[in-house]
Amino acid sequence: MSGVFNAALVGVAGTLQDVLLRQGRSIAGIIPQVIIEEQHTDDLMITEHPVEDGADITDHAVKQPSQVIMRCGWSQSGSNVPGLSLTQPSPRDAYKMLLDLQASRQPFDLVTGKRSYQNMLIKRLGVVTDEDTENVLVVEVELREIIVVDTVTYATNTTLGNPQTLASAAANSGVVNAGTKQLQDVTSSLSSAAIGQITGLLS
């Protein structure tokens, strides 16, 4: 029954009412002809272990990537909107555009009826074709946010013979390149008497 309902919604796409219904919605610039459903999910991963009194709670609760599931559609009848200078892709072309966007793996902007998102990727595309949706495209698009963070790197150019340069490098990076070290035989610096005492203890 839901397939008939979805096909009926997509079948009337292209009217002025549908254009107003989907106004502003966009998947990386791809505008659906009709939006059937949108699901928004925002999770916070919270530690299950006890937290010390006075500790910073933000260290024990991590924001998870936002997720959106959109069910949208295109129809042949809605490819050209009468009375408006607006041309929509055919169901086949719209499906290919979504597949190409997913395969590119490049973050994009998503605009829904409730909010806008940045740095989104298409995790899954689900399409069912049956007798009700043979000439239309009803696709379920599952999108997930990529959390982007800024990183800072320090370039160091150290000279081992210059203590001032080494101190500066240690302050900036915390790591100093001390070069290659060779293992040395410590027994060569011991006297024969000391070697004899060590041997006696080990025997």
C-alpha positions in Angstrom: 0.0 0.0 0.0 2.9 2.4 0.8 4.2 1.8 -2.7 1.0 3.0 -4.3 1.0 6.0 -2.0 4.6 6.9 -2.9 3.9 6.4 -6.6 0.9 8.7 -6.4 2.9 11.4 -4.7 5.6 11.3 -7.3 3.1 11.0 -10.1 1.7 14.4 -9.4 5.1 16.0 -9.0 5.7 19.0 -11.3 2.6 21.0 -10.3 3.0 24.4 -8.7 2.0 22.9 -5.3 4.8 20.4 -5.4 7.3 23.1 -6.4 6.4 25.1 -3.3 6.4 21.9 -1.2 10.0 21.1 -2.0 11.3 24.7 -2.2 14.7 25.1 -0.6 15.4 21.4 -0.3 18.6 20.2 -1.9 21.0 17.3 -1.9 24.3 19.0 -3.1 22.2 21.0 -5.5 20.1 18.1 -6.6 16.5 19.2 -6.0 13.9 16.4 -5.5 10.5 16.8 -7.3 8.7 15.6 -4.2 9.7 14.9 -0.6 7.8 12.0 1.0 9.6 11.8 4.3 12.6 13.2 6.2 14.1 11.6 9.4 16.7 13.5 11.4 18.9 11.7 14.0 21.3 13.4 16.4 23.0 11.1 19.0 25.3 11.8 21.9 27.6 8.9 23.0 27.6 9.1 26.8 30.0 7.1 29.0 28.5 4.3 31.1 31.3 4.5 33.7 31.0 6.6 36.8 32.3 10.2 36.4 34.4 11.8 39.1 32.7 14.6 40.9 33.8 17.9 39.4 35.2 16.4 36.3 34.6 18.0 32.9 31.5 16.2 31.6 32.3 17.1 28.0 35.2 14.7 28.2 32.7 11.8 28.8 30.1 12.7 26.2 30.9 12.7 22.5 28.7 14.2 19.8 28.1 11.6 17.1 27.7 12.5 13.4 24.3 13.7 12.4 22.2 11.3 10.2 19.4 12.1 7.8 17.1 9.7 5.9 15.2 11.3 3.0 12.6 9.5 0.9 12.1 11.5 -2.2 11.1 11.0 -5.8 11.1 12.0 -9.5 8.6 11.3 -12.3 8.6 11.6 -16.0 5.6 13.9 -15.9 7.5 16.3 -13.6 10.6 16.6 -15.8 9.2 19.8 -17.3 7.1 22.1 -15.0 4.4 23.8 -17.0 4.4 27.6 -16.8 7.8 27.7 -15.0 11.3 27.9 -16.4 12.4 24.9 -14.4 13.6 21.6 -15.9 14.0 18.6 -13.7 16.0 15.5 -14.5 14.2 12.3 -15.5 14.0 9.5 -12.9 16.9 7.7 -14.6 19.1 10.8 -14.7 18.2 11.7 -11.1 19.2 8.3 -9.9 22.5 8.5 -11.8 23.3 11.9 -10.3 22.8 10.5 -6.8 25.0 7.5 -7.6 27.7 9.7 -9.0 27.5 12.0 -5.9 27.8 8.9 -3.6 30.8 7.6 -5.6 32.6 10.9 -5.5 32.9 10.6 -1.7 33.2 14.4 -1.5 31.4 16.2 1.4 28.5 18.4 0.3 25.8 20.6 1.8 22.3 19.3 2.5 19.2 21.4 2.9 16.0 19.9 4.4 12.7 21.3 5.5 13.9 21.6 9.1 17.6 22.5 8.9 20.8 22.7 6.9 23.8 20.4 7.1 27.4 20.6 6.0 30.0 18.0 5.2 27.5 15.2 4.4 28.0 12.0 2.5 25.6 9.5 1.1 25.9 6.3 3.0 23.1 4.3 1.3 20.8 4.6 -1.6 17.7 2.4 -1.6 15.4 2.0 -4.6 12.6 -0.4 -5.1 11.0 -0.8 -8.6 7.6 -2.6 -8.8 4.4 -2.3 -10.8 3.6 1.0 -9.0 7.0 2.7 -9.4 8.0 1.4 -12.9 7.9 4.9 -14.4 9.0 6.9 -11.4 11.9 7.0 -9.0 11.3 6.7 -5.3 14.6 6.6 -3.5 15.6 6.4 0.1 18.8 8.4 0.7 20.6 7.8 3.9 23.1 10.6 4.7 25.7 10.9 7.4 27.8 13.9 8.5 31.6 13.9 8.4 33.0 15.7 11.5 35.9 17.9 10.4 38.5 19.1 12.9 41.4 21.5 12.5 44.9 20.2 13.1 48.1 22.1 13.8 51.6 20.9 12.8 55.0 22.4 13.6 57.9 22.2 11.2 61.3 22.0 13.0 64.8 22.3 11.6 67.2 21.3 14.3 71.0 21.4 14.5 72.3 18.9 17.0 75.4 21.0 17.9 73.3 24.0 18.9 71.8 23.8 22.4 69.6 26.9 21.8 68.1 25.3 18.7 67.4 22.1 20.5 65.7 23.9 23.3 63.5 25.8 20.9 62.6 22.5 19.0 61.7 20.8 22.3 59.5 23.6 23.3 57.6 23.7 19.9 57.3 20.0 19.1 58.3 18.0 22.2 60.3 15.7 20.0 64.0 16.1 19.1 65.8 14.2 16.4 69.0 13.0 18.1 70.2 11.0 15.1 71.2 7.4 14.8 72.7 5.6 17.8 75.0 2.6 17.8 75.0 -0.1 20.5 78.2 -0.3 22.4 79.8 -3.3 24.3 79.7 -2.1 27.9 82.0 -5.0 29.0 85.0 -3.3 27.3 85.0 -0.6 29.9 84.9 -3.0 32.9 88.0 -4.3 34.6 88.8 -8.0 34.5 88.2 -8.2 38.3 84.7 -6.7 37.9 83.9 -9.1 35.1 85.0 -12.0 37.3 82.8 -10.9 40.1 79.8 -10.6 37.8 80.5 -14.0 36.3 80.7 -15.5 39.8 77.3 -14.0 40.8 75.6 -15.4 37.7 77.1 -18.9 38.0 
